[in-house]
Amino acid sequence: MAAVEAGPVPATSAPEDAARDASEAASAGPEVPPLPAGNRLSLHLHPGGCRQLLRLCAQQAPQLLEVDFLQLSGHEDPQLLEAALARLPWSLPRLRSLVLKGGQHRDALGACLRGSLTTLPASLSSLAHLAHLDLSFNSLETLPACVPQMCGLDALLLSRNCLSELPAALGTLPALTFLAVTHNRLRTLPPALGALSSLQRLDLSGNLLEALPPEIGGLGSLAELNLASNRLQSLPSSLAGLRALRLFILHSNLLASVPASLACLPLLTRLDLRDNQLRDVPPELLDAPFVRLQGNPLGRPPPDPPTPSGTPVVPEMPRLLLTSDLDSFAVTPQGCSVTLACGVRLQFPAGAAAAPVTIRYRLWPPEPRLVPLGPHDALLSGVLELQPHGAAFQQEVGLWLLFVPPRARRCREVVVRTLSGNSWSDLETCLEEEAPTRLWAHCQVPHFSWFLVVSRPVSDARLVPPEGTLLCSSGHAGVRVTFPPGATEEPRHVRMQVVHVGSRELQALLGEPEAASSPLLCLSQSSPSSFLRPVTVQLPLPPGVTGLSLDRARLHLLHRAAPAAAWDDVTAQVALELTHLYARFRVTRFSWYWLWYTTKACVGSLAQKAWERLRLHRVNLIALQRRRDPKQVLLQCLPRSKVDATLRRLLERYRGPEPSDTVEMFEGEKFFAAFERGIDIDADRPDCVEGRLCFVFYSHLKNLKEVYVTTALDRRARAVRGQVSFYRGEVPEGVPEEAEAARQKRGPAALWMATLPIKLPRLRGCEGPTREPGLSLAPLNLGDAETGFLTQSNLLNVAGRLGPDWPAVALHLGLPYRELQRIRHEFRDDLDGQVRHMLFSWAERQAGQPGAAGRLVQALEQSDRRDVAEEVRAVLELGRRKYQEGIRHTSLAPRNLASPDRSPSPSPEPAQA
């Protein structure tokens, strides 16, 4: 059934609405709104669900009289939503559960968006049977006046709204047993809240509460109370009256003390007091096994008394700002805040380190052995290594990693991934905005290891107890897994990920306009054993398909068991139970599942192709030469959507051929660039193997490298017309020549991807730098062999790339402004001469001084020439490695010599994400 379009509807009276809706329903032709499935009516998945409800009401469908559950989207047009809700008391008189949640749409960062609901019509108080009301993820600033008049209400959910207070009338709901008002803006609570004598569960976490009314002790039936993440500084002694309390959550507040009477609560099984300001706890609670006290300054002396002026003397936490030439820092028990030059922040709280410790860090370029990615993950940052590995701290250390957020994609989230033991795991991560185009990924790290930022499909996890439970997808309504009682003997962790699949790609692959598929479902668990009882999996039917109209012969359930790469059609092996909107089946082991609707018979191989296409990125390759110096070549692999914007930015300084034809690449796929026809790379680089430049494609990173090329041909007679070719995979022993590459273009598994021309123009004078007055070009090395050095050839390459940026670099190197004026005057018609004289005269003065090469790198970064700085750093790293290899080769060092710059060992196989 085609979706009914929902547009803005002007506010009119109820009779006018009825007439208009009846007219629309009559003119809709054969298309009718969906009828209720049993006693449930779920319209939150349908575009224009409110309009469809109005049509059903206008048609006076008899099935509405039996409906006891209704769910609408909170993202509907406000006027249309109000008109639909006003009809409920007359059209759905037996309604018991009403769900009006927002949060079904997401912003560019994957966060749920609030719905548009700001109030409710007063007529809803006439719903005599209503027991469950869910208004979560909306824009309520005050509680609608009709809610306290719903005398039969049993559960009220108001989480993720904008409520700053609760009305006193809320205490008049005699049947209310569950109240959730999490993540609002509550600062106080009404004393009348203590009159809710039937209330059993109260969740007020994530608000701004500073105190509790004493009347809260009158909640005699309360079994669970959650006040986490507020601003509570003390607790009333009346809490001793909560005789039925079993679970009391108070973590992440500002509590300095707690009443000893909490230890006398007879049924209390868990008291969570983590991350408060408790320095002293009553002995009755200190020894209780159900009390959690981590993150409190227990036993520490209080702060120094205030000075006569009234201002307390609190030692300020040291703040360190490290430059690029430093790779370590010291942490004392006092704690510190550290900002690294590579876009990383660390927060060591006071007492995190029991003794002074030296922390080493390094940002590694991403490569597959260091980047564990699931089939649908994307890398957003480099790889940060923190040493010593496995270092244990008394308190968790805060870590912030800077990254550029991905473009808006449905049902994805950003997490920090780390190596823990022999496996990779994802840390609980929150995002903080640095700028509109830059974000911090913040997490608390329990140990030091490798860290990276990853975008992944939203992951929903749950601990399955022997009693059974329900796991629902937070990103795709209708995807759920039901665990019956007895499915497992021991609790086990399960996880669900859902990948959105577009219909256009599938229809293009199959050549079938009516083909469709459900979302792709991945289920995983912590235990390798099967479930003892079958688990029920529910998937929504493919778009455009309903249980009343589908042809069962065209419906296929596909299954993929990791690590196998093939998809199998298991439709004949399971019993598919179909409803109007969903398909349900039972399994005992977890894997990948996909529901297809197609006329094709053998869909296993087609599913494999479709799954690969989901993970492929369409990219273009570019090769540009700097206008001022054609020997400087920029190579980059870009997603097709970013090519035009990138070229507009680069073509002011570069020129070159059109980008390559579009090719397809996987996230993390290796490829390399080979210069051909007389052109070669000028200097050794760590990422260069026999003149072939290695790349790894990551869709959200730059995938950019700049190199200096040279040629053995005579450029004085004519220009050199060479080329650069791009090939898939790692660098082989022999790269195909041009003729062989041309033959490979026709093969189905060709390594060749593209070839772009490179031209070095004919020289009009003698090659090489001319000798400037007063400048000696005698052999010169900057640095030393052990820490890496720059030769005269390296310095000439740097000078050839600075151009008009050289004055900024000179000032950051410490040259006085008067010397810059002298160089400009002496070489007033020769820009290259100005750059070379500045750089070589500075280098001659640095001869024999330690750290000179590092100061050059720092000056280049401070002058916003990170492209040159990265190449210089790579040359220094290559020199250090060659020096260490030479020592080992000549037996001047023990065989087990450990280098502080050793490459990390290959990571274990990543867990399936």
KADA-V228981 format. One record per residue. N is the residue number from 1. RES is the residue in one small letter. PHI is phi as a letter, one per 30 degrees, with the letter a starting at -180 (* if undefined). Layout:
BEGIN
n:N res:RES phi:PHI
n:N res:RES phi:PHI
END
This chain:
BEGIN
n:1 res:m phi:*
n:2 res:a phi:d
n:3 res:a phi:d
n:4 res:v phi:d
n:5 res:e phi:d
n:6 res:a phi:c
n:7 res:g phi:b
n:8 res:p phi:d
n:9 res:v phi:b
n:10 res:p phi:d
n:11 res:a phi:d
n:12 res:t phi:b
n:13 res:s phi:d
n:14 res:a phi:d
n:15 res:p phi:d
n:16 res:e phi:d
n:17 res:d phi:d
n:18 res:a phi:d
n:19 res:a phi:d
n:20 res:r phi:d
n:21 res:d phi:d
n:22 res:a phi:d
n:23 res:s phi:d
n:24 res:e phi:d
n:25 res:a phi:d
n:26 res:a phi:d
n:27 res:s phi:d
n:28 res:a phi:d
n:29 res:g phi:i
n:30 res:p phi:d
n:31 res:e phi:d
n:32 res:v phi:b
n:33 res:p phi:d
n:34 res:p phi:d
n:35 res:l phi:d
n:36 res:p phi:d
n:37 res:a phi:c
n:38 res:g phi:i
n:39 res:n phi:c
n:40 res:r phi:c
n:41 res:l phi:b
n:42 res:s phi:c
n:43 res:l phi:c
n:44 res:h phi:d
n:45 res:l phi:d
n:46 res:h phi:c
n:47 res:p phi:d
n:48 res:g phi:i
n:49 res:g phi:d
n:50 res:c phi:d
n:51 res:r phi:d
n:52 res:q phi:d
n:53 res:l phi:d
n:54 res:l phi:d
n:55 res:r phi:d
n:56 res:l phi:d
n:57 res:c phi:d
n:58 res:a phi:d
n:59 res:q phi:d
n:60 res:q phi:h
n:61 res:a phi:d
n:62 res:p phi:d
n:63 res:q phi:d
n:64 res:l phi:d
n:65 res:l phi:d
n:66 res:e phi:c
n:67 res:v phi:d
n:68 res:d phi:c
n:69 res:f phi:b
n:70 res:l phi:b
n:71 res:q phi:b
n:72 res:l phi:b
n:73 res:s phi:d
n:74 res:g phi:d
n:75 res:h phi:c
n:76 res:e phi:d
n:77 res:d phi:d
n:78 res:p phi:e
n:79 res:q phi:d
n:80 res:l phi:d
n:81 res:l phi:d
n:82 res:e phi:d
n:83 res:a phi:d
n:84 res:a phi:d
n:85 res:l phi:d
n:86 res:a phi:d
n:87 res:r phi:d
n:88 res:l phi:d
n:89 res:p phi:d
n:90 res:w phi:c
n:91 res:s phi:c
n:92 res:l phi:b
n:93 res:p phi:d
n:94 res:r phi:c
n:95 res:l phi:d
n:96 res:r phi:c
n:97 res:s phi:b
n:98 res:l phi:b
n:99 res:v phi:c
n:100 res:l phi:b
n:101 res:k phi:d
n:102 res:g phi:c
n:103 res:g phi:i
n:104 res:q phi:d
n:105 res:h phi:c
n:106 res:r phi:b
n:107 res:d phi:d
n:108 res:a phi:d
n:109 res:l phi:c
n:110 res:g phi:i
n:111 res:a phi:d
n:112 res:c phi:d
n:113 res:l phi:c
n:114 res:r phi:d
n:115 res:g phi:d
n:116 res:s phi:c
n:117 res:l phi:d
n:118 res:t phi:b
n:119 res:t phi:a
n:120 res:l phi:b
n:121 res:p phi:d
n:122 res:a phi:d
n:123 res:s phi:d
n:124 res:l phi:d
n:125 res:s phi:d
n:126 res:s phi:d
n:127 res:l phi:d
n:128 res:a phi:d
n:129 res:h phi:c
n:130 res:l phi:d
n:131 res:a phi:c
n:132 res:h phi:b
n:133 res:l phi:b
n:134 res:d phi:c
n:135 res:l phi:c
n:136 res:s phi:d
n:137 res:f phi:h
n:138 res:n phi:b
n:139 res:s phi:c
n:140 res:l phi:d
n:141 res:e phi:c
n:142 res:t phi:b
n:143 res:l phi:d
n:144 res:p phi:e
n:145 res:a phi:d
n:146 res:c phi:d
n:147 res:v phi:d
n:148 res:p phi:d
n:149 res:q phi:c
n:150 res:m phi:d
n:151 res:c phi:d
n:152 res:g phi:c
n:153 res:l phi:d
n:154 res:d phi:c
n:155 res:a phi:b
n:156 res:l phi:b
n:157 res:l phi:c
n:158 res:l phi:b
n:159 res:s phi:d
n:160 res:r phi:h
n:161 res:n phi:c
n:162 res:c phi:b
n:163 res:l phi:d
n:164 res:s phi:c
n:165 res:e phi:a
n:166 res:l phi:c
n:167 res:p phi:d
n:168 res:a phi:d
n:169 res:a phi:d
n:170 res:l phi:d
n:171 res:g phi:d
n:172 res:t phi:c
n:173 res:l phi:d
n:174 res:p phi:d
n:175 res:a phi:c
n:176 res:l phi:d
n:177 res:t phi:c
n:178 res:f phi:b
n:179 res:l phi:b
n:180 res:a phi:b
n:181 res:v phi:b
n:182 res:t phi:d
n:183 res:h phi:h
n:184 res:n phi:c
n:185 res:r phi:b
n:186 res:l phi:d
n:187 res:r phi:c
n:188 res:t phi:b
n:189 res:l phi:b
n:190 res:p phi:d
n:191 res:p phi:e
n:192 res:a phi:d
n:193 res:l phi:d
n:194 res:g phi:d
n:195 res:a phi:d
n:196 res:l phi:d
n:197 res:s phi:d
n:198 res:s phi:c
n:199 res:l phi:d
n:200 res:q phi:c
n:201 res:r phi:b
n:202 res:l phi:b
n:203 res:d phi:b
n:204 res:l phi:b
n:205 res:s phi:d
n:206 res:g phi:i
n:207 res:n phi:c
n:208 res:l phi:c
n:209 res:l phi:d
n:210 res:e phi:c
n:211 res:a phi:a
n:212 res:l phi:c
n:213 res:p phi:d
n:214 res:p phi:d
n:215 res:e phi:d
n:216 res:i phi:d
n:217 res:g phi:d
n:218 res:g phi:d
n:219 res:l phi:d
n:220 res:g phi:d
n:221 res:s phi:c
n:222 res:l phi:d
n:223 res:a phi:c
n:224 res:e phi:b
n:225 res:l phi:b
n:226 res:n phi:c
n:227 res:l phi:b
n:228 res:a phi:d
n:229 res:s phi:h
n:230 res:n phi:c
n:231 res:r phi:b
n:232 res:l phi:d
n:233 res:q phi:c
n:234 res:s phi:a
n:235 res:l phi:b
n:236 res:p phi:d
n:237 res:s phi:d
n:238 res:s phi:d
n:239 res:l phi:d
n:240 res:a phi:d
n:241 res:g phi:d
n:242 res:l phi:d
n:243 res:r phi:d
n:244 res:a phi:c
n:245 res:l phi:d
n:246 res:r phi:c
n:247 res:l phi:b
n:248 res:f phi:b
n:249 res:i phi:c
n:250 res:l phi:b
n:251 res:h phi:d
n:252 res:s phi:i
n:253 res:n phi:b
n:254 res:l phi:b
n:255 res:l phi:d
n:256 res:a phi:c
n:257 res:s phi:a
n:258 res:v phi:b
n:259 res:p phi:d
n:260 res:a phi:d
n:261 res:s phi:d
n:262 res:l phi:d
n:263 res:a phi:d
n:264 res:c phi:c
n:265 res:l phi:d
n:266 res:p phi:d
n:267 res:l phi:c
n:268 res:l phi:d
n:269 res:t phi:c
n:270 res:r phi:a
n:271 res:l phi:b
n:272 res:d phi:c
n:273 res:l phi:c
n:274 res:r phi:d
n:275 res:d phi:h
n:276 res:n phi:c
n:277 res:q phi:c
n:278 res:l phi:d
n:279 res:r phi:c
n:280 res:d phi:b
n:281 res:v phi:b
n:282 res:p phi:e
n:283 res:p phi:e
n:284 res:e phi:d
n:285 res:l phi:c
n:286 res:l phi:d
n:287 res:d phi:c
n:288 res:a phi:d
n:289 res:p phi:d
n:290 res:f phi:c
n:291 res:v phi:c
n:292 res:r phi:c
n:293 res:l phi:b
n:294 res:q phi:d
n:295 res:g phi:i
n:296 res:n phi:c
n:297 res:p phi:d
n:298 res:l phi:d
n:299 res:g phi:i
n:300 res:r phi:d
n:301 res:p phi:d
n:302 res:p phi:d
n:303 res:p phi:d
n:304 res:d phi:e
n:305 res:p phi:d
n:306 res:p phi:d
n:307 res:t phi:d
n:308 res:p phi:e
n:309 res:s phi:d
n:310 res:g phi:j
n:311 res:t phi:c
n:312 res:p phi:d
n:313 res:v phi:c
n:314 res:v phi:c
n:315 res:p phi:d
n:316 res:e phi:d
n:317 res:m phi:d
n:318 res:p phi:d
n:319 res:r phi:c
n:320 res:l phi:c
n:321 res:l phi:b
n:322 res:l phi:c
n:323 res:t phi:d
n:324 res:s phi:d
n:325 res:d phi:d
n:326 res:l phi:c
n:327 res:d phi:b
n:328 res:s phi:a
n:329 res:f phi:a
n:330 res:a phi:c
n:331 res:v phi:b
n:332 res:t phi:c
n:333 res:p phi:e
n:334 res:q phi:d
n:335 res:g phi:i
n:336 res:c phi:a
n:337 res:s phi:c
n:338 res:v phi:b
n:339 res:t phi:c
n:340 res:l phi:c
n:341 res:a phi:d
n:342 res:c phi:c
n:343 res:g phi:i
n:344 res:v phi:b
n:345 res:r phi:b
n:346 res:l phi:b
n:347 res:q phi:b
n:348 res:f phi:c
n:349 res:p phi:d
n:350 res:a phi:e
n:351 res:g phi:i
n:352 res:a phi:d
n:353 res:a phi:c
n:354 res:a phi:d
n:355 res:a phi:b
n:356 res:p phi:e
n:357 res:v phi:b
n:358 res:t phi:c
n:359 res:i phi:c
n:360 res:r phi:c
n:361 res:y phi:b
n:362 res:r phi:a
n:363 res:l phi:c
n:364 res:w phi:d
n:365 res:p phi:d
n:366 res:p phi:d
n:367 res:e phi:a
n:368 res:p phi:e
n:369 res:r phi:d
n:370 res:l phi:c
n:371 res:v phi:b
n:372 res:p phi:d
n:373 res:l phi:b
n:374 res:g phi:d
n:375 res:p phi:e
n:376 res:h phi:b
n:377 res:d phi:c
n:378 res:a phi:b
n:379 res:l phi:d
n:380 res:l phi:c
n:381 res:s phi:a
n:382 res:g phi:d
n:383 res:v phi:c
n:384 res:l phi:c
n:385 res:e phi:c
n:386 res:l phi:c
n:387 res:q phi:b
n:388 res:p phi:d
n:389 res:h phi:d
n:390 res:g phi:i
n:391 res:a phi:d
n:392 res:a phi:c
n:393 res:f phi:c
n:394 res:q phi:d
n:395 res:q phi:b
n:396 res:e phi:d
n:397 res:v phi:c
n:398 res:g phi:d
n:399 res:l phi:b
n:400 res:w phi:b
n:401 res:l phi:c
n:402 res:l phi:d
n:403 res:f phi:a
n:404 res:v phi:c
n:405 res:p phi:d
n:406 res:p phi:d
n:407 res:r phi:d
n:408 res:a phi:e
n:409 res:r phi:b
n:410 res:r phi:d
n:411 res:c phi:h
n:412 res:r phi:b
n:413 res:e phi:b
n:414 res:v phi:c
n:415 res:v phi:b
n:416 res:v phi:c
n:417 res:r phi:c
n:418 res:t phi:b
n:419 res:l phi:c
n:420 res:s phi:b
n:421 res:g phi:i
n:422 res:n phi:c
n:423 res:s phi:b
n:424 res:w phi:c
n:425 res:s phi:b
n:426 res:d phi:c
n:427 res:l phi:c
n:428 res:e phi:d
n:429 res:t phi:b
n:430 res:c phi:b
n:431 res:l phi:c
n:432 res:e phi:b
n:433 res:e phi:d
n:434 res:e phi:c
n:435 res:a phi:a
n:436 res:p phi:e
n:437 res:t phi:c
n:438 res:r phi:b
n:439 res:l phi:b
n:440 res:w phi:c
n:441 res:a phi:c
n:442 res:h phi:c
n:443 res:c phi:a
n:444 res:q phi:c
n:445 res:v phi:c
n:446 res:p phi:d
n:447 res:h phi:a
n:448 res:f phi:c
n:449 res:s phi:a
n:450 res:w phi:c
n:451 res:f phi:b
n:452 res:l phi:a
n:453 res:v phi:c
n:454 res:v phi:b
n:455 res:s phi:c
n:456 res:r phi:b
n:457 res:p phi:d
n:458 res:v phi:e
n:459 res:s phi:c
n:460 res:d phi:c
n:461 res:a phi:b
n:462 res:r phi:a
n:463 res:l phi:c
n:464 res:v phi:c
n:465 res:p phi:d
n:466 res:p phi:e
n:467 res:e phi:d
n:468 res:g phi:j
n:469 res:t phi:a
n:470 res:l phi:b
n:471 res:l phi:c
n:472 res:c phi:c
n:473 res:s phi:d
n:474 res:s phi:d
n:475 res:g phi:c
n:476 res:h phi:b
n:477 res:a phi:d
n:478 res:g phi:j
n:479 res:v phi:c
n:480 res:r phi:a
n:481 res:v phi:b
n:482 res:t phi:c
n:483 res:f phi:c
n:484 res:p phi:d
n:485 res:p phi:e
n:486 res:g phi:i
n:487 res:a phi:d
n:488 res:t phi:b
n:489 res:e phi:d
n:490 res:e phi:c
n:491 res:p phi:e
n:492 res:r phi:b
n:493 res:h phi:d
n:494 res:v phi:b
n:495 res:r phi:b
n:496 res:m phi:b
n:497 res:q phi:b
n:498 res:v phi:b
n:499 res:v phi:c
n:500 res:h phi:d
n:501 res:v phi:b
n:502 res:g phi:d
n:503 res:s phi:d
n:504 res:r phi:d
n:505 res:e phi:d
n:506 res:l phi:d
n:507 res:q phi:d
n:508 res:a phi:d
n:509 res:l phi:d
n:510 res:l phi:d
n:511 res:g phi:i
n:512 res:e phi:b
n:513 res:p phi:d
n:514 res:e phi:c
n:515 res:a phi:d
n:516 res:a phi:a
n:517 res:s phi:b
n:518 res:s phi:d
n:519 res:p phi:e
n:520 res:l phi:d
n:521 res:l phi:c
n:522 res:c phi:c
n:523 res:l phi:c
n:524 res:s phi:b
n:525 res:q phi:b
n:526 res:s phi:d
n:527 res:s phi:c
n:528 res:p phi:d
n:529 res:s phi:d
n:530 res:s phi:d
n:531 res:f phi:d
n:532 res:l phi:d
n:533 res:r phi:b
n:534 res:p phi:e
n:535 res:v phi:c
n:536 res:t phi:c
n:537 res:v phi:c
n:538 res:q phi:c
n:539 res:l phi:b
n:540 res:p phi:d
n:541 res:l phi:d
n:542 res:p phi:e
n:543 res:p phi:e
n:544 res:g phi:i
n:545 res:v phi:c
n:546 res:t phi:b
n:547 res:g phi:d
n:548 res:l phi:d
n:549 res:s phi:c
n:550 res:l phi:d
n:551 res:d phi:c
n:552 res:r phi:e
n:553 res:a phi:d
n:554 res:r phi:c
n:555 res:l phi:c
n:556 res:h phi:b
n:557 res:l phi:c
n:558 res:l phi:c
n:559 res:h phi:b
n:560 res:r phi:b
n:561 res:a phi:c
n:562 res:a phi:d
n:563 res:p phi:d
n:564 res:a phi:d
n:565 res:a phi:c
n:566 res:a phi:c
n:567 res:w phi:c
n:568 res:d phi:c
n:569 res:d phi:d
n:570 res:v phi:c
n:571 res:t phi:e
n:572 res:a phi:d
n:573 res:q phi:c
n:574 res:v phi:b
n:575 res:a phi:c
n:576 res:l phi:d
n:577 res:e phi:c
n:578 res:l phi:c
n:579 res:t phi:c
n:580 res:h phi:d
n:581 res:l phi:b
n:582 res:y phi:b
n:583 res:a phi:b
n:584 res:r phi:b
n:585 res:f phi:b
n:586 res:r phi:c
n:587 res:v phi:b
n:588 res:t phi:c
n:589 res:r phi:b
n:590 res:f phi:c
n:591 res:s phi:a
n:592 res:w phi:c
n:593 res:y phi:b
n:594 res:w phi:a
n:595 res:l phi:c
n:596 res:w phi:c
n:597 res:y phi:b
n:598 res:t phi:a
n:599 res:t phi:d
n:600 res:k phi:d
n:601 res:a phi:d
n:602 res:c phi:c
n:603 res:v phi:c
n:604 res:g phi:d
n:605 res:s phi:d
n:606 res:l phi:d
n:607 res:a phi:d
n:608 res:q phi:d
n:609 res:k phi:d
n:610 res:a phi:d
n:611 res:w phi:d
n:612 res:e phi:d
n:613 res:r phi:d
n:614 res:l phi:d
n:615 res:r phi:c
n:616 res:l phi:d
n:617 res:h phi:c
n:618 res:r phi:d
n:619 res:v phi:b
n:620 res:n phi:b
n:621 res:l phi:c
n:622 res:i phi:b
n:623 res:a phi:b
n:624 res:l phi:b
n:625 res:q phi:c
n:626 res:r phi:d
n:627 res:r phi:d
n:628 res:r phi:d
n:629 res:d phi:b
n:630 res:p phi:d
n:631 res:k phi:d
n:632 res:q phi:c
n:633 res:v phi:c
n:634 res:l phi:c
n:635 res:l phi:c
n:636 res:q phi:a
n:637 res:c phi:c
n:638 res:l phi:b
n:639 res:p phi:e
n:640 res:r phi:e
n:641 res:s phi:d
n:642 res:k phi:c
n:643 res:v phi:d
n:644 res:d phi:d
n:645 res:a phi:d
n:646 res:t phi:d
n:647 res:l phi:d
n:648 res:r phi:d
n:649 res:r phi:d
n:650 res:l phi:d
n:651 res:l phi:d
n:652 res:e phi:d
n:653 res:r phi:c
n:654 res:y phi:b
n:655 res:r phi:b
n:656 res:g phi:l
n:657 res:p phi:d
n:658 res:e phi:d
n:659 res:p phi:e
n:660 res:s phi:d
n:661 res:d phi:d
n:662 res:t phi:d
n:663 res:v phi:b
n:664 res:e phi:c
n:665 res:m phi:b
n:666 res:f phi:d
n:667 res:e phi:d
n:668 res:g phi:i
n:669 res:e phi:d
n:670 res:k phi:d
n:671 res:f phi:a
n:672 res:f phi:b
n:673 res:a phi:c
n:674 res:a phi:b
n:675 res:f phi:d
n:676 res:e phi:b
n:677 res:r phi:i
n:678 res:g phi:i
n:679 res:i phi:c
n:680 res:d phi:b
n:681 res:i phi:d
n:682 res:d phi:d
n:683 res:a phi:b
n:684 res:d phi:d
n:685 res:r phi:b
n:686 res:p phi:d
n:687 res:d phi:c
n:688 res:c phi:c
n:689 res:v phi:c
n:690 res:e phi:h
n:691 res:g phi:i
n:692 res:r phi:c
n:693 res:l phi:c
n:694 res:c phi:d
n:695 res:f phi:b
n:696 res:v phi:b
n:697 res:f phi:d
n:698 res:y phi:b
n:699 res:s phi:d
n:700 res:h phi:c
n:701 res:l phi:c
n:702 res:k phi:d
n:703 res:n phi:h
n:704 res:l phi:b
n:705 res:k phi:b
n:706 res:e phi:c
n:707 res:v phi:b
n:708 res:y phi:c
n:709 res:v phi:c
n:710 res:t phi:b
n:711 res:t phi:b
n:712 res:a phi:d
n:713 res:l phi:d
n:714 res:d phi:d
n:715 res:r phi:d
n:716 res:r phi:d
n:717 res:a phi:d
n:718 res:r phi:a
n:719 res:a phi:d
n:720 res:v phi:c
n:721 res:r phi:c
n:722 res:g phi:c
n:723 res:q phi:a
n:724 res:v phi:b
n:725 res:s phi:c
n:726 res:f phi:c
n:727 res:y phi:b
n:728 res:r phi:d
n:729 res:g phi:i
n:730 res:e phi:d
n:731 res:v phi:d
n:732 res:p phi:d
n:733 res:e phi:d
n:734 res:g phi:b
n:735 res:v phi:d
n:736 res:p phi:e
n:737 res:e phi:d
n:738 res:e phi:d
n:739 res:a phi:d
n:740 res:e phi:d
n:741 res:a phi:d
n:742 res:a phi:d
n:743 res:r phi:d
n:744 res:q phi:d
n:745 res:k phi:e
n:746 res:r phi:d
n:747 res:g phi:d
n:748 res:p phi:d
n:749 res:a phi:c
n:750 res:a phi:d
n:751 res:l phi:d
n:752 res:w phi:d
n:753 res:m phi:c
n:754 res:a phi:a
n:755 res:t phi:b
n:756 res:l phi:b
n:757 res:p phi:d
n:758 res:i phi:b
n:759 res:k phi:b
n:760 res:l phi:c
n:761 res:p phi:d
n:762 res:r phi:d
n:763 res:l phi:d
n:764 res:r phi:c
n:765 res:g phi:b
n:766 res:c phi:d
n:767 res:e phi:d
n:768 res:g phi:j
n:769 res:p phi:d
n:770 res:t phi:d
n:771 res:r phi:d
n:772 res:e phi:d
n:773 res:p phi:e
n:774 res:g phi:i
n:775 res:l phi:c
n:776 res:s phi:c
n:777 res:l phi:c
n:778 res:a phi:d
n:779 res:p phi:e
n:780 res:l phi:b
n:781 res:n phi:b
n:782 res:l phi:c
n:783 res:g phi:j
n:784 res:d phi:b
n:785 res:a phi:d
n:786 res:e phi:d
n:787 res:t phi:c
n:788 res:g phi:j
n:789 res:f phi:b
n:790 res:l phi:c
n:791 res:t phi:d
n:792 res:q phi:e
n:793 res:s phi:d
n:794 res:n phi:d
n:795 res:l phi:d
n:796 res:l phi:d
n:797 res:n phi:d
n:798 res:v phi:d
n:799 res:a phi:d
n:800 res:g phi:d
n:801 res:r phi:c
n:802 res:l phi:d
n:803 res:g phi:h
n:804 res:p phi:d
n:805 res:d phi:d
n:806 res:w phi:d
n:807 res:p phi:d
n:808 res:a phi:d
n:809 res:v phi:d
n:810 res:a phi:d
n:811 res:l phi:d
n:812 res:h phi:d
n:813 res:l phi:d
n:814 res:g phi:j
n:815 res:l phi:d
n:816 res:p phi:d
n:817 res:y phi:d
n:818 res:r phi:d
n:819 res:e phi:d
n:820 res:l phi:d
n:821 res:q phi:d
n:822 res:r phi:d
n:823 res:i phi:d
n:824 res:r phi:d
n:825 res:h phi:d
n:826 res:e phi:d
n:827 res:f phi:b
n:828 res:r phi:d
n:829 res:d phi:c
n:830 res:d phi:b
n:831 res:l phi:d
n:832 res:d phi:d
n:833 res:g phi:d
n:834 res:q phi:d
n:835 res:v phi:d
n:836 res:r phi:d
n:837 res:h phi:d
n:838 res:m phi:e
n:839 res:l phi:d
n:840 res:f phi:d
n:841 res:s phi:d
n:842 res:w phi:d
n:843 res:a phi:d
n:844 res:e phi:d
n:845 res:r phi:d
n:846 res:q phi:c
n:847 res:a phi:e
n:848 res:g phi:i
n:849 res:q phi:c
n:850 res:p phi:d
n:851 res:g phi:i
n:852 res:a phi:d
n:853 res:a phi:d
n:854 res:g phi:d
n:855 res:r phi:d
n:856 res:l phi:d
n:857 res:v phi:d
n:858 res:q phi:d
n:859 res:a phi:d
n:860 res:l phi:d
n:861 res:e phi:d
n:862 res:q phi:d
n:863 res:s phi:c
n:864 res:d phi:i
n:865 res:r phi:c
n:866 res:r phi:d
n:867 res:d phi:d
n:868 res:v phi:d
n:869 res:a phi:d
n:870 res:e phi:d
n:871 res:e phi:d
n:872 res:v phi:d
n:873 res:r phi:d
n:874 res:a phi:d
n:875 res:v phi:d
n:876 res:l phi:d
n:877 res:e phi:d
n:878 res:l phi:d
n:879 res:g phi:d
n:880 res:r phi:d
n:881 res:r phi:d
n:882 res:k phi:d
n:883 res:y phi:d
n:884 res:q phi:d
n:885 res:e phi:d
n:886 res:g phi:d
n:887 res:i phi:d
n:888 res:r phi:d
n:889 res:h phi:d
n:890 res:t phi:c
n:891 res:s phi:i
n:892 res:l phi:d
n:893 res:a phi:b
n:894 res:p phi:e
n:895 res:r phi:d
n:896 res:n phi:c
n:897 res:l phi:e
n:898 res:a phi:c
n:899 res:s phi:c
n:900 res:p phi:d
n:901 res:d phi:c
n:902 res:r phi:d
n:903 res:s phi:d
n:904 res:p phi:d
n:905 res:s phi:d
n:906 res:p phi:e
n:907 res:s phi:d
n:908 res:p phi:d
n:909 res:e phi:d
n:910 res:p phi:d
n:911 res:a phi:d
n:912 res:q phi:d
n:913 res:a phi:c
END
